[in-house]
């Protein structure tokens, strides 16, 4: 799965080059991160880089650059492209690469009314490592394009919902928040932040199996991820959820405040 950069410049190892020097390559088996740039700030960069190195250890990859070097390269990438907003892909199969990619941010209507998700019977290899797995992603993309879903949820051989193709998923029953166990999913950075917020807010939650056949017993559901942030789900196939659930709305607001705080602490040029 070869990905192409948008904008004019990209990172290759220790250099920022013009895209005319970019050579598309097969990424299958390589590790990667997608982070969001807001107001010129790579959001939760420390967490993304920590997972990047963790994925490298799991996948047996060697990254020849440290966190400070990668952070400086990303700053150069943002400045050279004169772009303060968007998603950046960082990857390593053999070489370190980083570049802006197209994003799929929810519309205001999706945020208000929730999104529709489909179901894909598939499982990731090494779910805790963020590794390019073309087969699962291709199946998900085809289903999303064919049916018009915002996202598809992966269901394993036992009928358990694990995660989205590019997101994590949470369910709400009364005031209890439920998310699939961490050892069965990619440990999303947004998922991590939401669990921290849940604990800080004193909300009830558990990590436990969510069977597709019983998912209709939940009042609400929401996705978390780099692009969707915290996004309510209206339907999973024919199962309907309440996108205005007070627990979901509270977490959406708290997460947006967390983002604002993070950015303001790292971009002194912002007008407060």
C-alpha positions as CSV (number, residue, x, y, z in Angstrom):
1,X,0.0,0.0,0.0
2,X,1.9,3.0,-1.3
3,X,0.9,6.4,0.2
4,X,1.6,9.7,-1.3
5,X,2.2,13.0,0.4
6,X,0.1,16.1,0.0
7,X,1.7,19.6,0.1
8,X,5.2,20.2,-1.1
9,X,7.7,18.7,1.3
10,X,8.3,15.4,3.1
11,X,10.8,13.9,5.6
12,X,13.2,11.2,4.4
13,X,15.5,10.0,7.2
14,X,17.3,13.2,8.4
15,X,16.3,15.5,5.6
16,X,13.2,17.5,4.5
17,X,12.9,17.2,0.8
18,X,10.7,18.5,-2.0
19,X,8.0,16.0,-3.1
20,X,9.6,15.7,-6.5
21,X,12.2,13.4,-4.8
22,X,9.5,11.2,-3.2
23,X,9.5,7.6,-4.3
24,X,6.3,5.6,-3.6
25,X,7.1,2.3,-1.9
26,X,5.2,-0.7,-0.5
27,X,4.5,-0.2,3.2
28,X,3.2,-3.7,4.2
29,X,5.0,-4.8,7.4
30,X,6.3,-1.3,8.2
31,X,5.4,0.5,11.4
32,X,3.6,3.8,11.4
33,X,1.9,6.6,13.4
34,X,-0.7,9.1,12.3
35,X,-0.8,12.3,14.4
36,X,-2.8,15.4,14.1
37,X,-1.3,18.9,13.8
38,X,-3.4,21.6,15.3
39,X,-2.3,25.3,15.3
40,X,1.1,24.1,14.3
41,X,1.4,21.7,17.2
42,X,1.8,17.9,16.7
43,X,-0.9,16.8,19.1
44,X,0.3,14.4,21.9
45,X,3.6,13.9,20.1
46,X,5.3,12.3,23.1
47,X,2.6,9.6,23.3
48,X,2.8,8.9,19.6
49,X,6.5,8.6,19.5
50,X,6.5,6.3,22.6
51,X,4.1,4.0,20.7
52,X,6.2,4.3,17.5
53,X,9.2,2.9,19.3
54,X,7.0,0.3,21.1
55,X,5.7,-0.9,17.7
56,X,9.3,-1.1,16.4
57,X,10.3,-3.4,19.3
58,X,7.3,-5.6,18.7
59,X,7.8,-5.7,14.9
60,X,11.6,-6.1,15.1
61,X,12.3,-2.7,13.3
62,X,15.2,-0.4,14.1
63,X,14.6,3.3,14.2
64,X,17.9,5.2,13.7
65,X,16.6,8.5,15.1
66,X,15.7,9.5,18.6
67,X,12.6,11.4,19.8
68,X,14.3,14.8,19.7
69,X,15.5,14.3,16.2
70,X,12.1,13.2,15.0
71,X,10.4,16.1,16.8
72,X,12.8,18.6,15.1
73,X,12.1,17.0,11.7
74,X,8.4,17.4,12.2
75,X,8.7,21.0,13.1
76,X,10.7,21.6,9.9
77,X,8.1,19.7,7.9
78,X,5.3,21.9,9.3
79,X,7.3,25.1,8.6
80,X,8.4,24.2,5.1
81,X,4.9,23.3,4.1
82,X,3.5,26.4,5.8
83,X,0.7,24.2,7.0
84,X,-0.6,24.4,10.6
85,X,-3.4,21.9,10.4
86,X,-3.7,18.3,9.2
87,X,-2.7,14.7,9.7
88,X,0.9,13.6,9.4
89,X,2.0,10.0,8.7
90,X,5.3,8.9,10.3
91,X,6.5,5.5,9.1
92,X,9.5,3.2,9.0
93,X,10.0,0.0,7.1
94,X,13.6,0.6,6.2
95,X,13.8,4.4,6.0
96,X,12.1,7.0,8.3
97,X,9.5,9.0,6.4
98,X,7.0,11.6,7.4
99,X,4.5,13.6,5.4
100,X,1.1,15.2,5.4
101,X,-1.7,12.9,4.2
102,X,-5.4,13.5,3.4
103,X,-7.6,13.5,6.5
104,X,-11.2,12.4,7.1
105,X,-12.5,14.7,9.9
106,X,-16.1,14.4,10.9
107,X,-18.5,17.1,9.7
108,X,-20.4,19.2,12.3
109,X,-23.5,17.2,11.4
110,X,-21.7,13.9,12.3
111,X,-20.6,15.3,15.6
112,X,-24.1,16.4,16.4
113,X,-26.1,13.4,15.1
114,X,-23.5,10.6,15.3
115,X,-22.2,8.4,12.5
116,X,-23.1,5.0,11.0
117,X,-20.7,2.1,11.2
118,X,-20.6,-1.2,9.5
119,X,-19.2,-4.6,10.6
120,X,-16.1,-6.4,9.2
121,X,-15.2,-9.9,10.3
122,X,-11.5,-9.6,10.6
123,X,-8.7,-9.5,13.1
124,X,-5.3,-7.8,13.2
125,X,-2.0,-9.6,13.7
126,X,-0.2,-8.2,16.7
127,X,-2.9,-5.7,17.6
128,X,-0.7,-3.8,20.0
129,X,1.7,-2.9,17.2
130,X,0.8,-0.2,14.7
131,X,1.9,-2.1,11.6
132,X,0.7,-1.6,8.0
133,X,-1.7,-4.6,7.3
134,X,-2.9,-4.0,3.8
135,X,-5.5,-6.8,3.7
136,X,-7.6,-5.6,6.7
137,X,-7.3,-1.9,5.7
138,X,-8.2,-2.7,2.1
139,X,-11.3,-4.7,3.1
140,X,-12.4,-1.9,5.4
141,X,-11.9,0.8,2.8
142,X,-13.9,-1.1,0.2
143,X,-16.8,-1.7,2.7
144,X,-16.7,2.0,3.7
145,X,-16.8,3.1,0.1
146,X,-19.5,0.6,-0.9
147,X,-21.9,1.2,1.9
148,X,-21.1,4.8,2.8
149,X,-20.1,4.0,6.4
150,X,-17.9,6.4,8.4
151,X,-16.1,3.5,9.9
152,X,-16.3,-0.3,10.2
153,X,-15.9,-2.2,13.5
154,X,-13.8,-5.4,13.4
155,X,-15.4,-8.5,14.8
156,X,-13.3,-11.6,15.7
157,X,-14.1,-15.3,15.2
158,X,-16.0,-15.4,18.5
159,X,-18.3,-12.6,17.6
160,X,-16.6,-10.0,19.8
161,X,-16.2,-6.4,18.7
162,X,-12.6,-5.4,19.1
163,X,-12.0,-2.0,17.5
164,X,-12.6,0.1,14.4
165,X,-10.4,-0.2,11.3
166,X,-8.8,3.1,12.2
167,X,-10.3,3.9,15.6
168,X,-11.1,2.5,19.1
169,X,-14.7,2.0,20.2
170,X,-16.5,2.5,23.5
171,X,-20.0,1.6,24.7
172,X,-22.2,3.1,27.4
173,X,-24.8,1.2,29.4
174,X,-26.5,3.5,31.9
175,X,-23.5,5.2,33.5
176,X,-21.0,2.4,32.9
177,X,-18.5,2.8,30.1
178,X,-17.2,-0.4,28.4
179,X,-14.4,-0.8,26.0
180,X,-12.8,-4.0,24.6
181,X,-9.7,-5.2,26.5
182,X,-6.4,-3.5,25.7
183,X,-4.6,-6.7,24.8
184,X,-6.9,-7.3,21.9
185,X,-6.8,-3.8,20.3
186,X,-4.4,-1.2,19.0
187,X,-3.8,1.0,22.1
188,X,-4.9,4.3,20.5
189,X,-3.5,7.5,21.9
190,X,-7.0,9.1,22.0
191,X,-8.2,5.9,23.7
192,X,-5.5,6.3,26.3
193,X,-6.4,10.0,26.9
194,X,-10.1,9.1,27.2
195,X,-9.4,6.4,29.8
196,X,-7.4,9.0,31.8
197,X,-10.3,11.5,31.6
198,X,-12.7,8.8,32.7
199,X,-10.7,8.1,35.8
200,X,-10.1,11.8,36.5
201,X,-13.9,12.5,36.2
202,X,-14.7,9.6,38.5
203,X,-16.8,7.8,35.9
204,X,-17.4,4.0,36.0
205,X,-15.7,2.0,33.3
206,X,-14.5,-1.5,32.6
207,X,-12.4,-3.2,29.9
208,X,-14.4,-6.3,28.9
209,X,-15.6,-8.3,25.8
210,X,-18.4,-6.7,23.8
211,X,-20.3,-9.3,21.8
212,X,-21.9,-8.1,18.6
213,X,-25.0,-10.1,19.4
214,X,-25.5,-8.2,22.7
215,X,-24.4,-4.8,21.6
216,X,-28.0,-3.7,21.3
217,X,-28.3,-3.7,25.1
218,X,-26.0,-0.5,25.3
219,X,-27.5,2.9,25.3
220,X,-24.7,4.7,23.5
221,X,-21.4,4.1,21.6
222,X,-18.6,6.3,20.5
223,X,-15.4,6.2,18.5
224,X,-12.0,7.6,19.5
225,X,-9.1,8.4,17.2
226,X,-6.8,11.0,15.7
227,X,-9.2,12.2,13.2
228,X,-12.6,11.6,14.9
229,X,-11.4,12.6,18.3
230,X,-14.5,11.6,20.4
231,X,-17.3,10.9,17.9
232,X,-20.8,9.5,18.8
233,X,-22.2,6.5,16.9
234,X,-25.8,6.7,15.8
235,X,-25.9,3.2,14.2
236,X,-23.9,0.0,13.9
237,X,-25.5,-1.8,11.0
238,X,-29.2,-1.8,12.2
239,X,-28.4,-1.3,15.9
240,X,-29.4,2.2,17.0
241,X,-27.6,4.2,19.8
242,X,-28.3,7.6,21.3
243,X,-25.7,10.2,20.0
244,X,-26.9,12.7,22.6
245,X,-26.0,10.5,25.6
246,X,-24.8,12.7,28.5
247,X,-21.8,10.5,29.2
248,X,-20.6,10.7,25.6
249,X,-21.2,14.5,25.4
250,X,-19.3,15.1,28.7
251,X,-16.3,13.2,27.4
252,X,-16.4,15.0,24.1
253,X,-16.2,18.4,25.9
254,X,-13.5,17.2,28.3
255,X,-11.3,15.9,25.5
256,X,-11.6,19.2,23.5
257,X,-10.6,21.1,26.6
258,X,-7.6,18.7,27.0
259,X,-6.5,19.5,23.4
260,X,-6.9,23.2,24.0
261,X,-4.7,23.0,27.1
262,X,-2.0,20.9,25.3
263,X,-1.8,23.3,22.4
264,X,-1.7,26.5,24.5
265,X,1.2,25.1,26.5
266,X,3.3,24.4,23.4
267,X,2.4,27.3,21.1
268,X,3.2,30.6,22.8
269,X,2.2,32.5,19.7
270,X,-1.5,31.6,20.1
271,X,-3.7,34.5,21.3
272,X,-5.3,33.6,24.6
